[in-house]
Amino acid sequence: MSKTIQEEVINRATGLLIIDVINSNPNGDPDKESDPRQRSDQKGEISPVSFKRKLRDLIEDKDGPVWKKNEKDASLNQDEFFILESRGRDRGEIKKLLEKNPDAFKNKYWDARIFGNTFLEEGASTSIKTGVIQFGLGISVAPVRIERMTTTNKSGVEEGKDRGMAPLGYRIVEHGVYCMPFFVNPTAAIKTGCTKKDIDLLLRVIPHTYKHTASYIRSNVDIIHAWYIEHKSPLGSCSDFDLIAALTPKKNNKPEEPSTSRADYTPIPTEQNVPEELRKKVLPIRDLMKEI
């Protein structure tokens, strides 16, 4: 694998996910009884760990439609796309594999190659500390309003009660538009064994992240745009922050108040909002949502 990595060029890239949340909890806070995560300024949050968990789950589900389609379309070998951060993993076996055959370890675990890991014991010379892809914290453009209600179950779950109740158990964001940046760091690829094939798989899975991991409390979360901007060199060819600023939505009126629908942000920026001088410095801007 190392020879392949040395021969191929991975350029720096800047990404930005624009996520629409309607009557859903995009990421519960365990320190606040699973309330939707919220900052002190009342803006909502989605943690990078939460988003990466969904990506891992879709790749790990080898019987699911997301993996099966990508396996077929890209001729992927299942043996090269195991998930290191999986439930029920055998730490002892993983440690033995790393110690005896570090290259086999890299070849086996997709998420270790692309996200890095701090799974293994400190001091191991072959331990991967950081990954090629780094997701940032998702923050809502405007403050969000949280609704809480008690839900009931027809069948009782407590002795002596004819029905079940979950006091204030349904906690949702009424509406919010969140922005989550992510970045490709080519320098880390040499250490992790990440290839373009690994990155391409991530880009194909991103559009399905929320629709194929929907739940009772996260029923209406979707990605409006998944911007991916590849620079013209591994070192980068312009400012990440300038690109992100150009594609970040703004609330039309009363930005200090929660929004009620996506219309409050119309028009949401497109690639045409990126200044021409920036567009000349990068490869054609992609919206992954248009590539499904």
C-alpha positions in Angstrom: 0.0 0.0 0.0 2.9 2.4 0.8 4.1 2.4 -2.8 0.6 3.4 -4.0 0.3 6.2 -1.5 3.7 7.6 -2.6 2.7 7.5 -6.2 -0.8 9.2 -5.9 -1.3 12.8 -5.0 -3.9 13.8 -2.4 -4.6 17.5 -2.5 -5.8 19.5 0.5 -9.5 20.0 0.5 -12.1 22.1 2.3 -15.6 20.8 3.0 -18.8 22.4 4.4 -22.0 20.6 5.2 -25.2 22.7 5.4 -27.6 20.6 7.6 -31.3 21.3 7.9 -33.0 20.2 11.2 -36.8 20.1 11.5 -38.5 18.9 14.7 -35.6 16.6 15.5 -32.7 16.1 17.8 -29.5 16.1 15.7 -27.2 15.3 18.6 -28.3 14.7 22.2 -26.2 15.9 25.2 -25.7 13.1 27.7 -24.8 15.8 30.4 -28.3 17.4 29.9 -30.6 14.4 29.8 -30.1 14.1 26.0 -31.3 17.7 25.3 -30.2 18.8 21.8 -26.7 20.2 22.3 -26.7 24.0 22.7 -24.1 26.7 23.3 -24.3 29.5 25.9 -25.5 31.8 23.1 -28.4 29.3 22.4 -26.9 28.2 19.1 -27.2 24.5 18.4 -24.3 22.1 18.1 -23.5 18.8 16.4 -20.4 17.1 17.6 -17.8 15.7 15.0 -17.9 12.4 16.9 -21.7 12.1 16.3 -21.3 12.6 12.6 -18.4 10.2 12.2 -20.3 7.5 14.1 -23.0 7.5 11.5 -20.5 7.3 8.7 -18.8 4.3 10.4 -22.1 2.6 11.0 -23.0 2.8 7.3 -19.7 1.4 6.2 -19.8 -1.3 8.9 -23.3 -2.5 7.8 -22.1 -4.7 5.0 -25.7 -5.9 4.3 -27.0 -2.4 4.0 -27.8 -0.6 0.7 -25.2 2.2 1.2 -22.3 -0.2 1.5 -23.6 -2.6 -1.2 -24.0 0.1 -3.8 -20.5 1.5 -3.1 -19.0 -2.0 -3.0 -20.4 -2.7 -6.5 -19.8 0.7 -8.1 -16.2 1.1 -6.9 -15.3 -2.6 -6.8 -14.4 -2.4 -3.1 -12.9 -5.3 -1.2 -14.7 -5.9 2.1 -11.5 -7.0 3.8 -10.1 -3.5 3.5 -13.1 -1.7 5.0 -13.5 -3.0 8.5 -14.3 -0.5 11.2 -11.9 -0.2 14.1 -14.2 1.8 16.3 -16.9 -0.9 16.4 -18.9 -2.3 19.3 -17.6 -5.7 20.6 -14.1 -5.3 19.3 -11.4 -7.5 20.6 -8.7 -5.1 21.9 -6.2 -8.0 22.4 -6.5 -9.2 18.8 -6.2 -5.7 17.4 -3.1 -5.1 19.5 -1.5 -8.3 18.3 -2.3 -7.4 14.6 -0.6 -4.0 15.0 2.5 -5.4 16.7 3.0 -8.3 14.3 1.9 -6.7 11.0 1.3 -2.9 11.1 0.7 -2.8 7.3 -2.1 -5.4 7.7 -3.6 -3.2 10.4 -3.7 -0.2 8.1 -5.0 -2.3 5.2 -7.9 -3.6 7.3 -9.5 -0.6 9.1 -11.0 2.1 6.9 -11.9 4.5 9.7 -8.3 4.2 11.2 -6.9 5.2 7.8 -9.2 8.1 7.2 -10.0 9.4 10.7 -6.9 8.2 12.6 -7.2 6.7 16.1 -6.0 6.9 19.7 -7.2 3.4 20.3 -3.8 1.8 21.0 -1.5 2.0 24.0 0.6 5.1 24.4 4.1 4.9 23.1 3.5 2.5 20.3 5.7 3.7 17.4 3.1 2.7 14.8 0.1 4.1 16.6 -2.0 6.5 14.4 -2.6 9.7 16.2 -4.6 11.8 13.7 -6.4 11.2 10.5 -6.6 12.6 7.0 -10.2 13.8 7.4 -11.0 16.1 10.3 -14.6 17.2 10.9 -15.3 20.4 12.9 -18.1 21.2 15.3 -21.4 21.8 13.6 -22.9 25.1 14.7 -26.4 26.5 13.9 -26.4 29.8 12.1 -29.0 31.2 14.4 -30.1 30.3 18.0 -32.4 27.2 18.2 -35.5 26.7 20.3 -35.8 23.4 22.1 -39.2 21.8 22.6 -39.8 19.2 25.3 -42.8 17.0 25.8 -43.8 13.8 27.7 -44.5 10.8 25.6 -46.6 7.8 26.6 -46.7 4.1 25.8 -50.0 2.2 25.7 -48.5 -0.8 27.6 -47.3 -0.1 31.1 -43.7 -0.8 32.0 -43.9 -0.1 35.7 -45.7 -2.3 38.2 -49.1 -1.1 39.0 -49.4 1.3 36.1 -51.5 0.7 33.0 -49.4 2.8 30.7 -45.8 3.9 30.3 -44.7 7.5 30.4 -41.4 9.2 29.6 -41.6 12.6 31.3 -40.1 15.3 29.0 -38.5 12.4 27.1 -39.1 13.9 23.6 -36.6 16.7 23.2 -36.2 18.3 19.7 -35.0 21.4 17.9 -38.0 23.1 16.3 -35.8 24.3 13.4 -32.2 25.0 12.7 -29.7 25.3 9.8 -26.3 24.0 10.9 -22.8 24.4 9.3 -20.2 21.7 9.8 -16.8 22.2 8.2 -14.4 19.4 7.3 -10.9 19.2 5.9 -8.5 16.9 4.1 -4.9 16.9 5.4 -2.6 15.1 2.9 0.3 15.0 5.4 -1.5 12.5 7.6 -2.0 10.0 4.6 1.6 8.8 4.7 1.2 7.6 8.3 -2.3 6.2 8.2 -2.2 4.5 4.8 -5.2 6.5 3.5 -5.7 6.5 -0.3 -7.9 8.4 -2.7 -10.2 5.3 -2.8 -10.8 5.8 1.0 -11.6 9.5 0.6 -13.8 8.8 -2.4 -15.8 6.4 -0.4 -16.3 9.0 2.3 -17.5 11.5 -0.2 -20.1 9.1 -1.7 -21.4 8.1 1.7 -21.8 11.7 3.2 -25.0 12.5 1.3 -26.7 9.4 2.9 -25.5 10.0 6.4 -28.8 11.2 8.0 -31.4 9.6 5.7 -30.0 6.1 6.3 -29.4 6.5 10.1 -32.8 8.2 10.8 -34.4 7.4 14.2 -37.6 8.3 16.1 -36.0 11.4 17.6 -33.9 12.2 14.5 -36.6 11.7 11.8 -36.1 15.0 9.8 -32.5 15.9 9.5 -31.0 16.3 6.1 -28.0 17.8 4.3 -29.0 20.7 2.0 -25.5 21.1 0.5 -22.3 19.0 1.0 -19.7 21.3 -0.5 -16.3 19.8 -1.3 -13.5 22.0 -2.6 -10.3 20.4 -3.7 -7.3 22.7 -3.8 -4.7 22.6 -6.5 -1.9 21.2 -4.4 -1.3 19.1 -1.3 -0.3 22.3 0.6 -3.5 24.2 -0.3 -4.0 27.0 -2.7 -6.2 29.5 -0.8 -7.8 30.2 2.6 -10.1 27.5 4.0 -11.8 30.2 6.0 -12.5 32.4 3.0 -14.2 29.5 1.2 -16.3 28.6 4.3 -17.4 32.2 4.8 -18.5 32.5 1.2 -20.7 29.3 1.5 -22.1 29.9 5.0 -25.9 30.9 5.1 -27.1 34.0 6.8 -30.5 34.5 8.4 -32.5 37.2 6.6 -34.0 39.0 9.5 -33.5 39.0 13.3 -30.4 36.8 13.4 -30.6 36.7 17.2 -33.9 34.8 17.0 -34.5 31.1 16.1 -35.6 30.4 12.6 -38.9 28.7 11.7 -38.0 27.2 8.3 -35.3 27.1 5.6 -37.0 30.1 3.9 -35.6 32.3 6.7 -32.2 31.8 5.0 -33.1 32.3 1.4 -31.1 32.3 -0.7 -28.8 29.8 0.8 -25.3 30.3 -0.9 -24.2 28.2 -3.9 -20.9 27.9 -5.6 -21.6 31.2 -7.4 -21.2 33.0 -4.1 -17.6 32.0 -4.0 -15.6 35.0 -5.4 -14.1 34.4 -8.8 -10.5 35.0 -7.5 -11.0 32.1 -5.1 -12.6 29.8 -7.6 -9.6 30.2 -9.8 -7.4 28.9 -7.1 -9.2 25.6 -6.6 -10.6 22.8 -8.7 -14.3 22.9 -9.7 -16.5 23.2 -6.6 -18.6 20.0 -6.0 -21.9 19.7 -4.2 -21.9 16.0 -3.2 -25.7 16.1 -2.8 -26.0 16.5 -6.6 -23.9 13.4 -7.1 -26.2 10.9 -5.5 
